[in-house]
Amino acid sequence: MPNEIELKLRIAKEDIPHLRRHAAVRKHVTGKAVTRRLVSTYYDTPDLQLLDQRVSLRVRRMSGSWFQAVKAAGHSLAGLHQRLEWEDIISKGEPDYTKITDPSLTPIFDNPALRQALLPIFTTDMQRTEWQLDYQGSHIELSLDDGLLIAGEHSQPMIEIELELKGGKVEHLFALALDMQSDIALTIENVSKAQRGYAYYRDFPQKPSGAKPAGLMPGDEPGEAFEKAGWECLRQLQSNLSIAMQGDDPEGVHQMRVALRRLKVALSAFGCHDDMLSDEIDWINDLLSRARDLDVLLYDTLPGLRLTTDELRQAQAPIARAQKRAYSLLRNGLKQPRYQRLLLMLGHLFATRQPTKHATITEISTPHLRRTHKKLLKQGKHLGKLSVEKKHKLRRLARRLRYSVELFSSIYPGKKPEKRTAKLLDALKHIQSNLGTLNDIAVTSQTLDNMSKRNPGLQPARLAWQAIAREREKRHIDSLPSLWKTVRQAPVAW
């Protein structure tokens, strides 16, 4: 029962000749390339019982022989697909259940009713070329698939690259992809062939995905903890990508921004300081921020203003146009090789694991938490006298500490630390929310001032906002001292 590990990438038809003669392939290939036809048929019941149990069943015709594969649903991040696979040679082109003997699968496939209901639901017909590579000591199989996915009367072309790790280090998959991506516009593919086929039979609605615990444990080695933290940030980032691209739900952009902020906190906490990487993260975050600010203005701010129907309509039009331009810039950025390279760089970094002189995770977490907490308390010491800009810096510090506490809280187990952590996080969330509102007020005021100079129809909205903003600003400033007192008095777990 091997754990299949492969990196999937999309490639344009016109770039295939470049791939075949790419220096990274020619330099590391062992033996001759092999080209053959693969016809794979996927089975399930009419009501997709295997899909619901997160299992796929495939029968493949290849080089005159038949192969059966059962795969358990795994996960994909930055194009890296990991899942359990059971593959066997079978005698004919239909499922052979006698080959399915793993205890985790027999409860499913020993069911006579399910066996009776299984039928072919879609097929892939591929011309596959394979190269065996010895890359930095790892055995990597590079496969180029060019063909069709056929589901009933529907079909779609499919061209993709798979880098499968046959032996060695996962980091070398990303290193090889980065080598090739420097010359070829490769795009990370997080969707498997099976997922594409199933999409013809069932809708998979995309929902915004928030942050989840990274799952750090007290006994984790620092490199292992860094890898966990990084993959969770990438999971949140990519889980919201399609929603952000569509632009129908503002939460997609918001959650991508949160993922990038958490990513920067994790990189800093583990001592990963890379100026180029930081610049690339800032670049994509700027594109997200433009879209996010206009989302807030259009969907949250304008509806709350006391405007007539005509005034609201006149205000919405220029903001909607600006929002459309911001989303167009964002989509273009997310489609660029530059963004794909950023994801591959991050995947390589986390797979490599950050080298550190520290022996335990607490040697990293405790000093980081103490430094950040001390800096926050110092920054907010004269809260009432802070300028708008310094309040903004204080909010960012509170957010940094909150994300750091959430990242490392699981390595301080026990009822007392957990209780202390809950109190501190609650205090940080409230102060962050308050300061965030004050920052939103300043950003909205500046945006409306600038836009109204070019769009007279925004003047009523600008004046209505000014009246609300003054009252809202005063209310939040008045509540700051008590919120800050709660932060100062909150106990810590480290």
N, C-alpha and C positions, 0 to 999 in steps of 0.2 A: 504494500500500500504506500507507494511513494507520494511525497508531497510535491506536486507540480508547481514549479516556480518559473514564470515567464513574464517578459516585458513585451507588451503589445504596442505597436506604433502604426499609424496610418501613413501611407506614402502615395503621392500622385503618380498616375500612370506614366507621365513623361519623365519622372525621376528614376524609374526602374533601371534604365541603362546606366545611370550614375551609380546606383547601388551595386550593380554587378561588377563594376570596375573600381569600386571605392578602395582607397589605399588601406583602410582598416580591415577590409575583407581579404584583399590580396596578400597583405602582410601576415595575417594570422591564420589563414585557411590551411587545413591539413587534408590532403587528398582532393579529389575532384568533386565538383558540385553534382548533386543528383536531382533530376527533375522527373516528376511523376504526377499522375492524376489521382486525386483523392475525392471520392464521392461518399459523403457522410450523411446518414439518415438518422434523424432524431425521433425518438418515440415518446409518447405520453398518452394518457387517456383523454377522451373528449373534454372532460372537465379539468384537465391539467393537474392530476393528483401528484405526479412526480414533482412538478414545479412547486406545488404547495408544500411538499416535504423537502424542498431545497436539494433535489437530486436530479441529475440528467442521465439519460441513457442514449448512447450513440452506437450505431453499427457502421463501420467504414470499410469500403472496398479500396484496397491499395496493393498495387503490384501483383495482382492475381490472387490475393488472399483477403480473408475477412478478419476484421478486428472489432472487438466489442469494448466499449469504455463506459464506465459508470463514474460520474464525477459528483462530488459533494460540493455544495455552494461554499465558496471561500470568500475572499475579499480582494478588492483591487484598489491600489493607491498609486498615484503618479504613473499609471499604466502597468504597474507590477501586479500580476495576478497570482494568487497563491490558493491552492485548493488540493484536496485529496482526490486521487485518481486511481481506479482499479481497471487495468487493461488486460485483455486476454485475446488469444487467437481462437477463432471459432470456425466451424466447418461450413457454414452457409450464411446467407445474407439476411438473417433474422435473429432476434435476441435468443441467447442460450442461457437460461436461468441457472443451469447447473454450475456455471462458472461464477455465479454470484454467491460467495460463501462467507463473506465478512459478516461478523455478528451485528455490525451497525446497519447492514443493508438487508439482511435476510427477513427481518420483520416486515419490510416493505414488499420485497419481491417474492416472498413465499405466499403472498395473498393470491389465491386462485382468481378471485374476481378482478383484481387489478391486472393480472397477466392477460386475462381474457379481453380486457378493455383496451390494452395498449395497441396503438397503431402509429404508423408513420405520420408525423405532422409537418415537418419541413426538412429540406435537404440543402446541403452545400456541395457545390461541384467546383473543385479548385484545381488549378495547375500549381503545384508546389515545387519550388526549388529550394534545396537544403544545402547549407555549407556547414561543415564542422570546423569550429575555430578553437585554437588554443590561444586564449587571450589573457595575458598576464598570469598564466598558470591555471586559469579556469577553463573548463570545457564548456563551450557555448554553442548551441545549435541555432544558426540563423536560418529562418524560414521565410520565404517570400510566397504569399498566397495571392493568387489572381484568379477570380472566378465569380460565381453567382451564388446568392442565397435564394432558394425557391420555396415559397410557401403557398400551396394551392395555385391560384391563378396569378399570384404576385411573384415578382422577382426583383432583385436589386444587385448591382455589381458590388463586389467586395474585394478590396486590395489592402493588404496589411502585412506588416512584418512582425514576426515573433522571435524574440531572443529567449531561448529556453536554457536554463541553467542545468546542465547535465552533471556538473561537478565543479565545486569551487565556491566562490564568494558572490553573494548577491550584488555587492557594490560594483563588480565588474560588468554586470548587465548595464548599469547606468553609465559606467565609464565608456563602454563601447557605443552606447546610444549617443552619448555626448560627442564622441569622435565622429560618428556619421552625421549627426545633426548639425555640425558646423558647416557641412557642405550641402546637405539635403534637407529640405523643409519637412521634417518628420513631425507628426502630431501624435501626442499621447492618446491611446485608445483604452478607455476604462470599461468598454462594453464588449462582452464576449460574443462569439458567433451564435451561441445558444440564446443569449439574451436578445440579440437582434431578431432571431427567428420567433421567439415567444412574443415579441412585440406585435406581431400580426394577429395574435389571438387574445391578448389581454393588454389593457392600458396599465401603464405603470406611472401613476401621477407623481410628479416631483413635488416634494414638500421641503420647505426650509429646514435645515438641520443645524441645531445649536451645538455648543461645545459639550463634550462628554469627558468624564474622568480619564486621564491618561493611563491609569492603572498602575502607577508606581508602587513598588513594595519596599519595605525597609531593607530587605536583603538584596535588592537589585544592585548590580554593579553599575557604576556611573555611566559607562557606555551603553548598557542595556536601557537604563532610565532615559538617557538622551534619545535613543532610538524610539522608545515608546512615546515620549513627549512630542517628538517631531512628526511621527506618523499620525498622531491624533490631530495635530494642527493641519496637516495635509488632507486628512479625511474630511474635516469640516470645510476646508477651502474648496475642495473639489466636489463635495456633496451639494454645494450651492451654486456651482458653476453654471449649469444649464438654466437654472431659474434666473440667475443674473443676466445671462445672455438673452433670454426671452423678454425680460423687462416687465413681465406681467405682475410680479409680486416684489415689492421693494425690499422684502425681508431677505431675498437672496443676496443682494448687494450688501446689506447690513451684516449678514452672517459671514460673508467673505472678508469684510473689513475686520470683524471680530477675530476671525481665524488668523489673519495677518498680524494683528496686535499680539495675540497669544503666541504666535510663532516668534516674534521679535523678543518677547519676554523669555521664552524657552531658550533661544539662542544666547541671549545675554546671561541668563542664569548659569548656563553650562560653559560660559567663557568662550563662546564661538563669536569672534569679532572678525568679520570679513566685509570690507568696505564695498566691494563689488556686489556681493550678495545683498547687502543692506540697500544699496542704490537701486537694485532691481526690485526689491520688495517695496521700496518707497515709490517707485515708478508706477507699479500696478495699483498701489494703495491710493495714489493721487487720482487715478482714473476712477476708482471706486468712489472716492470722496466727492468728486464733482457730481456724480449721479445721485449719491445719497443725499447731499445737501438739497438738491432740487426735488427729490422725492419727498423729503420732509416739508419743504415749502409748499409743494403742490397738494399733498394729501393730508397733511396735519395742520399746517399753519393757516392756509387760505380758508378752509371750511369753518374755522373757528372765529373768523373775523365778521364783524357786523357790516356786511355789504349787501347792497341790493343785488338782485339776480343779474342785472346788466353789468354792474360793477364787478361782480364775481367772474362773469364770463370774460370781460375785457382783461381781467388780471390773469385768468387761467391760460389764455391763449399764448402770450409771450413766454410764460414759465414752461408751458408744455413744449413749446418749440425748443427752448434751451435744454429741457430735460431730454428731448429726443436726440439733440446733438450730443449731449453728454453720454447717452447710452450707445450712440453710434461709435463714438471714440472708444468707449469701453469694449464694445464687441470687437472692434478692429484690434485693440490691444491684446485681448484674450486669444485672438486667432493668430497673432504673430508668432513666428519662431522664437522671438525673444521671451515670450511667456512660457512656451513649451520648454525652452532651455532652462528657465528658472526652476520649473518643476523637476526637471531631470537633475539639475544641480542639487536641489534639496533632497531628492531621492537618494542620490549618490552620497551626500553628506550623512544622512541618517543611517543608510545601510553600512557605511564605513564605521560609524560610531565615533563620537568625538573623543580623541585621546585626552587623557587628563592625568595629572599627578596624584589625584585623590583616590583613596582606596575604597571609600564608602560614599553612598549618596548623601548621607547627612553632612559629610564634610563639604559638600557643595551647597546643599539647601540651607543649612542653618546660617552660615555667614551671609549668603545672599539675602535671606529674609531679614536678618538683623540690619544689614546695610540699608535695604530699601525702606524698612520701617523707620529707622533712625532719620533717614533723609526726609521722609514724609513729615514726621513730627517737627523737624527743624524748619521745613519749608512753610508749614502752616502755623508757626509760632505766633506770628502777628497777622492773623487771618483778616482782621477787620481793616488793615491798612494795605492789603495786597491790591495791586492793579488788576485790571481785567486779564492782562497777559500772564501775570503771575498766578492768578486763580486758575487759568487754563493749565499752567504747568503743574499746579497742585493736583488738579483733576487727573492729569496723566500719571502722576506719581501714585495717586490713590488707586487708579486702574491697574498700574503695574504691580503694586503690592497685592491687590485682590487676585489678579491672575496668577501671581507667584504662589500665593497661599493655596489657591485652588489646585495648582499643579502639584505642590509638595505635601498637601495636607494628609494624604494617605500614608506617608512614611512616619507620621507621628500618631500611632494608634493609641487607643485607650479612651475611656469615657471622659476623663478630665481634658486631655488635649482636644478631643472632638468638640466638647462643649465650648472651650475657649475659641477654637477656630470658627465655630458657628457664630459666636458673638462678634468676633472681629469682622468676619465676612459681611454680616448684616450691617454693621456700622459703615464699612467701606462702600457697600452698595448704595446706601442712602446718601453719603457725602458725594459719591461719584455721580449719582443721579442729579443731585442738587446743582453741583458745579457744571454738570453736562447741560442742564437746562439754561444756566446762565451763559454758557458758551454758545448754545443754539440761538439764544436771543441776540447775542452780538453778531453771529454769522448771518442770521436772517435779516437783521437791520441793515447790515452792510450790503447784502445781496439785493434787497429791495431798493436801497438808495442807488446803487449802481445801475440796476436794470430799469428803474423808473426814469432815469435821465434819457434813455433811448426809447422808452415805451411809456408815453403819457397815460395810457390806460391803467398803469399800475399805481398812479398817484393816490387814488382813493384807498387802495389796499395798503399802501405805505403809511398813510396818515392813520388809518384804523389800527394798523399794527403798532405804531408808535405809542398810541394810547394804552393798548393792552400790554405792550412790552414794559412800559414804566411800572405799571402795577405789578406785573408778574416778577420783574426783576427785584423790586423792593421786597416782595413776599419771600423770595428765595434767599436774598441777602440776610433778611431778618432771622431766618431759620438756621443760618449757617453756624452761629456760635454753639447752639445746643447739639447740632449734629457733629461738630468738631470735638466737642467735649466727650461725646460717646466714643469717637475714634481714639482719642487720647487715653481714655480709661479702659478701653477694651483690652483684655488679657491676651497674651500670645502663647502659642503652644511650643515654641522652640527655645 
